[in-house]
């Protein structure tokens, strides 16, 4: 069964919790809020204990299956959260998950968080059999034309109103980064309180420096300009930028680059890749250089580091997010591959 994000709470209220919830997508804020809605509804349904398993080379599906079927230490229902960096399941994982869903533990709710589900995966017989017994929430990125309406709704939810010009200016400044938009709206609420926002308020409060450096930082890293990229990283940190916003830009580009490299290995010409992935003209030289310079292994390592940065920034794992971003830049700039563990 498929749900939209705004249907999660009504679903719990009408049908009660199900055995497995799958949330997939690439937009960090919408993904986070969808998962938060599931967690909140699960708590309201009595699932008070929570266990988190993050995807890495040592993830044990038998251990997850055992945890799902075991009683809670405190006799409470529990939520088991699986965060997977890749939409890949080996034969053991497929067998275990299929077997569990035949007779799920009613005192356990599974929440599986995945990147975007590609058609080649979502149309497999195995996933379609899982989908029949699960709730699937696919989080789609906002279209550019929908961003102003999303911003307007968010501003109203924060107890403010904004002019059409103010909304258009904020949409231009954040350039599709919903996490940045949400943070700027919260900053506006704290600084201006409830009331009306005009373009002048946006102009004086919302800076576009971070936006410019955000995407230029990724390009400088991909082009191998480590020294320049690190200077930009230090500037972002000194400006009070959140590491998760920087990470959003890196992960977005890395996932696209990984897909392009896979297709290039199958013989797709670079010119067609640039066209298919809708690369802007001004960025084509950077991406062409990255396709020649980067390898699937290097991008996989970068994504693994990104996953650890994400957990460190959220306080869910050891390590320093800013040092992790430094390590990420060095890997993309061509420095020797080392352990993906980020320093503390």
C-alpha positions as CSV (number, residue, x, y, z in Angstrom):
1,X,0.0,0.0,0.0
2,X,1.3,3.4,-0.9
3,X,0.7,6.6,1.1
4,X,1.5,10.3,0.8
5,X,3.3,11.9,3.7
6,X,0.2,13.8,4.7
7,X,-1.7,10.5,5.0
8,X,0.5,9.0,7.7
9,X,-1.3,10.2,10.8
10,X,-4.8,9.5,9.4
11,X,-3.6,6.0,8.4
12,X,-2.5,5.2,11.9
13,X,-5.8,6.6,13.4
14,X,-8.0,4.6,11.0
15,X,-6.1,1.3,10.4
16,X,-3.6,1.1,13.2
17,X,0.1,0.3,12.9
18,X,1.3,-2.2,10.2
19,X,4.3,-4.5,10.3
20,X,6.6,-2.6,7.9
21,X,6.9,1.0,6.8
22,X,9.2,1.9,3.9
23,X,10.2,5.5,3.4
24,X,12.3,6.3,0.3
25,X,13.5,9.4,-1.4
26,X,16.2,12.0,-1.8
27,X,14.8,15.2,-0.1
28,X,16.3,15.2,3.4
29,X,13.7,17.5,5.1
30,X,10.6,15.7,3.7
31,X,12.2,12.3,4.5
32,X,12.9,13.4,8.0
33,X,9.4,14.8,8.6
34,X,7.8,11.6,7.1
35,X,9.9,9.4,9.5
36,X,9.1,11.8,12.4
37,X,5.4,11.4,11.7
38,X,5.7,7.6,11.7
39,X,7.7,7.7,15.0
40,X,5.2,10.0,16.6
41,X,2.2,7.8,15.5
42,X,4.0,4.7,16.7
43,X,4.6,6.2,20.1
44,X,1.0,7.1,20.3
45,X,0.2,3.5,19.5
46,X,2.3,2.2,22.4
47,X,5.6,1.5,20.6
48,X,7.7,3.2,23.2
49,X,11.1,1.5,22.8
50,X,13.3,2.2,19.7
51,X,16.2,0.4,18.2
52,X,18.2,1.8,15.3
53,X,20.4,-0.1,12.8
54,X,22.5,1.9,10.4
55,X,23.6,0.3,7.1
56,X,27.3,-0.5,6.9
57,X,29.5,-3.4,5.9
58,X,28.7,-5.3,9.1
59,X,24.9,-5.1,9.2
60,X,23.5,-8.4,10.2
61,X,20.0,-9.3,8.9
62,X,19.7,-12.4,11.2
63,X,20.4,-10.1,14.2
64,X,17.7,-7.7,13.0
65,X,15.2,-10.6,12.5
66,X,16.0,-11.9,16.0
67,X,15.5,-8.4,17.5
68,X,12.2,-8.0,15.7
69,X,10.9,-11.3,17.1
70,X,12.3,-10.9,20.6
71,X,10.5,-9.4,23.6
72,X,11.4,-5.9,24.8
73,X,13.5,-5.7,27.9
74,X,10.8,-3.6,29.5
75,X,7.8,-5.5,28.1
76,X,6.9,-2.6,25.7
77,X,6.2,-2.6,22.1
78,X,9.2,-1.4,20.0
79,X,10.1,0.4,16.8
80,X,13.0,-1.0,14.9
81,X,14.5,1.5,12.5
82,X,16.7,0.4,9.5
83,X,18.6,3.1,7.7
84,X,20.1,1.8,4.4
85,X,22.5,3.8,2.3
86,X,21.8,1.7,-0.9
87,X,18.7,0.0,-2.2
88,X,20.4,-3.4,-2.4
89,X,19.3,-6.6,-0.7
90,X,21.3,-9.8,-1.0
91,X,19.5,-13.2,-1.1
92,X,19.8,-13.6,2.7
93,X,18.2,-10.2,3.4
94,X,15.4,-10.9,0.9
95,X,14.7,-14.3,2.4
96,X,14.8,-13.0,6.0
97,X,12.5,-10.1,5.3
98,X,10.0,-12.2,3.3
99,X,9.9,-14.8,6.1
100,X,9.4,-12.2,8.8
101,X,6.4,-10.6,7.0
102,X,4.7,-14.0,6.8
103,X,4.3,-13.9,10.6
104,X,5.3,-10.5,11.9
105,X,5.6,-9.8,15.6
106,X,2.6,-7.6,16.5
107,X,4.7,-5.9,19.2
108,X,7.3,-4.7,16.7
109,X,7.0,-2.1,14.0
110,X,9.8,-1.9,11.3
111,X,10.7,1.4,9.7
112,X,13.0,1.0,6.7
113,X,14.6,4.3,5.4
114,X,16.0,4.0,1.8
115,X,17.3,6.2,-0.9
116,X,15.1,6.7,-4.0
117,X,13.5,3.5,-5.3
118,X,14.5,3.2,-9.0
119,X,12.0,1.5,-11.3
120,X,14.4,-1.4,-11.9
121,X,14.1,-2.3,-8.2
122,X,10.5,-1.3,-7.5
123,X,9.2,-3.5,-10.3
124,X,11.0,-6.7,-9.2
125,X,8.8,-9.6,-8.1
126,X,10.4,-9.7,-4.7
127,X,9.8,-6.0,-3.9
128,X,6.3,-6.2,-5.2
129,X,5.6,-9.1,-2.9
130,X,7.0,-7.0,0.0
131,X,5.0,-3.9,-1.1
132,X,1.7,-5.9,-0.7
133,X,2.5,-6.4,3.0
134,X,4.0,-3.0,3.8
135,X,3.2,0.7,3.8
136,X,5.4,2.5,1.2
137,X,5.9,6.2,1.4
138,X,7.9,7.6,-1.6
139,X,9.0,11.2,-0.9
140,X,9.4,13.0,-4.2
141,X,11.4,16.2,-4.6
142,X,9.4,19.4,-5.0
143,X,9.1,20.8,-8.5
144,X,10.5,24.3,-8.9
145,X,7.1,25.6,-9.6
146,X,5.7,24.2,-6.3
147,X,8.4,25.7,-4.1
148,X,6.7,29.1,-3.5
149,X,3.5,27.3,-2.4
150,X,5.4,25.1,-0.1
151,X,7.2,28.1,1.4
152,X,3.9,30.0,1.8
153,X,2.4,27.0,3.7
154,X,5.5,26.7,5.9
155,X,5.4,30.4,6.8
156,X,1.7,30.2,7.7
157,X,2.4,27.2,9.9
158,X,5.0,29.3,11.7
159,X,2.3,31.9,12.5
160,X,3.4,34.5,9.8
161,X,2.2,35.7,6.5
162,X,4.3,36.8,3.6
163,X,3.9,38.9,0.4
164,X,4.2,37.2,-3.0
165,X,7.5,39.1,-3.5
166,X,8.9,37.9,-0.2
167,X,8.0,34.3,-1.0
168,X,9.6,34.6,-4.5
169,X,12.8,36.1,-3.0
170,X,13.1,33.3,-0.4
171,X,12.6,30.7,-3.0
172,X,15.3,32.2,-5.1
173,X,17.7,32.4,-2.2
174,X,17.4,28.7,-1.0
175,X,17.3,27.4,-4.6
176,X,15.4,24.2,-3.9
177,X,17.1,23.3,-0.5
178,X,14.1,22.7,1.7
179,X,16.2,22.2,4.8
180,X,17.7,25.6,4.3
181,X,14.3,27.1,3.6
182,X,12.9,25.6,6.8
183,X,15.8,27.0,8.9
184,X,15.5,30.5,7.3
185,X,11.7,30.5,8.1
186,X,12.4,29.6,11.7
187,X,15.1,32.3,11.9
188,X,12.5,34.8,10.5
189,X,10.0,33.7,13.1
190,X,12.5,34.2,15.9
191,X,13.6,37.6,14.7
192,X,10.3,39.0,13.5
193,X,7.7,37.1,15.5
194,X,4.2,36.6,14.2
195,X,3.1,39.0,11.6
196,X,3.6,40.0,8.0
197,X,6.9,39.5,6.0
198,X,7.8,41.7,3.0
199,X,10.7,41.4,0.6
200,X,12.7,43.9,2.7
201,X,12.5,41.5,5.7
202,X,13.8,38.6,3.6
203,X,16.5,40.8,2.1
204,X,17.8,41.9,5.5
205,X,17.6,38.5,7.2
206,X,18.2,35.8,4.6
207,X,21.7,35.6,3.2
208,X,22.5,34.1,-0.2
209,X,26.2,33.6,0.6
210,X,25.7,30.1,2.0
211,X,23.7,29.1,-1.1
212,X,26.5,30.3,-3.5
213,X,29.2,28.6,-1.5
214,X,27.1,25.5,-1.0
215,X,27.1,24.4,-4.6
216,X,30.4,26.0,-5.5
217,X,32.0,24.0,-2.7
218,X,30.8,20.7,-4.2
219,X,32.1,21.7,-7.6
220,X,35.5,22.8,-6.3
221,X,35.8,19.4,-4.5
222,X,34.9,17.4,-7.7
223,X,37.4,19.4,-9.7
224,X,40.2,18.5,-7.3
225,X,40.7,22.0,-5.8
226,X,41.1,20.8,-2.2
227,X,42.7,23.9,-0.9
228,X,40.0,26.2,-2.3
229,X,37.2,23.8,-1.2
230,X,38.6,23.7,2.4
231,X,38.8,27.5,2.6
232,X,35.1,27.6,1.5
233,X,34.2,24.9,4.1
234,X,35.9,27.0,6.8
235,X,34.0,30.1,5.7
236,X,30.7,28.2,5.8
237,X,31.5,27.0,9.4
238,X,32.4,30.5,10.5
239,X,29.2,31.8,9.0
240,X,27.2,29.5,11.2
241,X,26.1,27.1,8.4
242,X,24.7,23.8,9.5
243,X,26.8,20.8,8.4
244,X,23.6,18.9,7.3
245,X,22.8,21.6,4.7
246,X,26.3,21.2,3.2
247,X,26.0,17.4,3.3
248,X,22.6,17.7,1.5
249,X,24.4,19.2,-1.5
250,X,27.2,16.7,-1.5
251,X,24.9,13.7,-1.3
252,X,22.6,15.0,-4.0
253,X,25.5,15.3,-6.4
254,X,27.2,12.1,-5.4
255,X,24.1,10.0,-6.0
256,X,23.7,11.5,-9.4
257,X,27.4,11.1,-10.2
258,X,27.2,7.4,-9.1
259,X,24.3,6.7,-11.4
260,X,26.1,8.5,-14.3
261,X,29.3,6.5,-13.7
262,X,27.3,3.2,-13.7
263,X,25.7,4.2,-17.1
264,X,29.0,5.3,-18.5
265,X,30.5,1.9,-17.7
266,X,27.7,0.4,-19.7
267,X,28.7,2.5,-22.7
268,X,26.5,5.6,-22.5
269,X,28.4,8.5,-24.0
270,X,29.2,11.5,-21.7
271,X,27.2,13.9,-23.9
272,X,24.0,11.8,-23.5
273,X,24.6,11.5,-19.8
274,X,24.8,15.3,-19.4
275,X,21.6,15.6,-21.4
276,X,19.7,12.8,-19.6
277,X,20.7,14.2,-16.1
278,X,19.8,17.7,-17.1
279,X,23.2,19.2,-16.2
280,X,23.3,23.0,-16.6
281,X,25.6,24.3,-19.3
282,X,27.8,26.2,-16.8
283,X,28.3,22.9,-14.8
284,X,29.0,20.6,-17.8
285,X,32.8,21.1,-17.7
286,X,32.9,20.2,-13.9
287,X,30.7,17.0,-14.4
288,X,32.7,16.0,-17.5
289,X,35.9,16.2,-15.5
290,X,34.3,14.3,-12.6
291,X,33.2,11.5,-15.0
292,X,36.8,11.2,-16.2
293,X,38.4,11.5,-12.8
294,X,36.1,9.8,-10.3
295,X,35.5,6.0,-9.9
296,X,32.6,4.1,-8.6
297,X,34.7,3.0,-5.6
298,X,35.7,6.5,-4.8
299,X,32.1,7.7,-4.9
300,X,31.0,4.7,-2.8
301,X,33.6,5.7,-0.2
302,X,32.4,9.3,-0.3
303,X,28.8,8.2,0.2
304,X,29.8,6.0,3.1
305,X,31.6,9.0,4.7
306,X,28.5,11.0,4.1
307,X,26.3,8.5,5.9
308,X,28.6,8.7,9.0
309,X,28.6,12.6,8.8
310,X,24.8,12.5,8.8
311,X,24.7,10.3,12.0
312,X,27.4,12.3,13.7
313,X,25.6,15.6,13.0
314,X,22.4,14.2,14.5
315,X,24.2,12.9,17.6
316,X,23.5,9.3,16.6
317,X,27.1,8.2,16.2
318,X,30.6,9.2,17.3
319,X,32.7,11.6,15.2
320,X,32.9,15.2,14.3
321,X,30.7,16.3,11.3
322,X,33.0,19.1,10.2
323,X,36.1,16.8,10.3
324,X,34.0,14.4,8.3
325,X,33.2,17.0,5.7
326,X,37.0,17.7,5.5
327,X,37.6,14.0,4.9
328,X,34.9,14.0,2.2
329,X,36.4,16.9,0.4
330,X,39.9,15.3,0.4
331,X,38.5,12.0,-1.0
332,X,36.6,13.7,-3.8
333,X,39.7,15.9,-4.6
334,X,41.7,12.7,-5.3
335,X,43.6,12.0,-2.1
336,X,44.3,8.3,-1.4
337,X,41.3,6.3,-0.2
338,X,41.4,5.4,3.5
339,X,39.0,4.0,6.0
340,X,35.6,5.7,5.7
341,X,35.5,6.1,9.5
342,X,35.4,9.9,10.3
343,X,37.6,11.3,13.1
344,X,36.1,12.3,16.4
